[in-house]
Structures are given as C-alpha cells and as structure tokens.
C-alpha cells in the first residue's frame, strides 16, 4: 500500500495554482472570453492590463487563477487576484478592468455559469449540513449581489478536476455535471455560502430583490413601474428602492437603463441593426436620447463603438 506523507499533501496543495494556470493557459490561446467543450464553462485570458469596459454578469462563479482584476458595481469596488473566486447571485451590470497581466504571466480566469435553481436544490439536499444564513439584514458586504473570497485547496482541486475533463471530451457529458456540483457545494460550504444562500431563501429580502431583478430582466423594454414591482415583491416602494440599491448598488431605473444599452449593443453587433432601430427595439422613444446615454456609458457614439468592437474581433480572429 502506498502511504502519502503529510509533506506530499502540502506539496500537492502548493502546486495547485500552478496546475490551474497551466490548464487554463493551454485551453485559452486567445486574449478573449472563450467557450469550451463544457457548455457552462468559459475561459478568459489577457496578456496586458485593460481599460474599464462594461459587461453584464449573469449568475455564476468566476475563478481568478492568475493576475488581478477590478470590478465596479455601482459605487462599490471589488479588487480580486488569483487564486480567488467571485459569486454573482443575480444578473448585474458592472464595469471591469484587468489590472495585472503580461505575456509571461497572463491574466487567467474561469467563468462557470450557475443556475440559481440548482443552488437552491443543493441547499435543500444539504439540510442541516449547510451553514446558517445569518440575520436577514440587508448588508453592503453580505447582501450585495457580488462578492469574492480566496480559493482554498479544496476549491482549487475541484476546479482543476472540472477543467481536466477538457482533455477527455468523452467524459464531459457524464462527469462535468458532477464536477460543477462539487464547485457549487464547495462555495456553499465556504466563505461565500451565507451570501449565496440568502439569495435562494424564499423568505429573505435578498431573494425578493432577486425576483424583482428577474422581472426587470424579462421586461426591461417596457416602462418601469415601481409600484407594480413593489406589489409583486410584497414590499413598500421605499423598501424596494432601498433594498434594490443595497443589492445592485444602483436604482431600478439605472439598472433598467444599463440592461437596455447592453442589449442594444448586442443587437447592433450580432444582428447588424442600425442604432435607431436598436434603440426602439430596447424601449427608447428617442434615438438622440439613446445616443447620448450610449455614449455616456460606453465612451463613444453607437456607430463608432460598434465599428471599434468589430475591428477588435477581426484582429483577434486573425491573430
């Protein structure tokens, strides 16, 4: 029988960050967000620092393996570096910037999409084994929709097992759901567990706001009616407004505006729509108003911004 000495375990744990860096770098040859053979897993690589850019985070676990990144959610700043991970409990418009990356030591990250219902089901299965959710007080630290923590050796090992499946594609269909489940389990039992459970507990304030955000996402092209949102969430309008700001660091109107502008940008890029057509499609009544708000958010008028993005995509494709 082979005996594993404690110092061997320590050595293996210490090498996990290097192993993770190696596998992510090998499967992300381009400087971009890249899909993988595992549908819920995407890889991110950058060989140099970037300026701030806008994005919408969906519910996910994002693992920074190497390098560091700054994310702005409204007025709140998150700075995290590898090895660490971040949990996004809801769809959140953010602004992000990669701070540290070089060709020799690129920024490397892994995004794993998470279904909130999958999280809720695992919490029910854990029962008393799950850590307590704590008090139901909206707190800028615990009930903000975005938060992060360092990756311990168990989390790093679970992530490595998931990514290692890319080398054996015949195993992905059966084993990737199990590996993803382990990642979610590690997150629920770790530093971010209370945060994640708050957003799934049906009687919590955070979960009510999550339902409001889902409704906004589904109907963001329609005029915003705070009274209807508050009634659906069984909250007063003032409580809804206050709690919404605590979770998203922005007002419902600001949130809706960001969703509209991101969707308009996608329509122009993916479907080739003109700016005026895209603006009407996402709920704007005035193309000039749309253009002003688009320029304020993305730093350039719609046509110029889309042309620049297409140029960057073309350059990456031929690199």
Secondary structure, 3 states (H helix, E strand, C coil): CCCCCHHHHHHHHHHHHHHHHHHHHHHCCCCCEEECCCCCEEEEEECCCCCCEEEEECCEEEEEEECEEEEEECCEEEEEECCEEEEECCCEEEEEEEEECCCCCCEEEEEEECCHHHHHHHHHHHHHHCCCCCCCCCCCCCCCCEEEEECCHHHHHHHHHHHHHHHCHHHHHHHHHHHHHHHHHHHHCCCCHHHHHHCCCCCCHHHHHHHHHHHHHHCCCCCCCHHHHHHHCCCCHHHHHHHHHHHHCCCHHHHHHHHHHHHHHHHHHHHCCCHHHHHHHCCCCCHHHHHHHHHHHHCCCHHHHHHHHHHHHHHHHHC
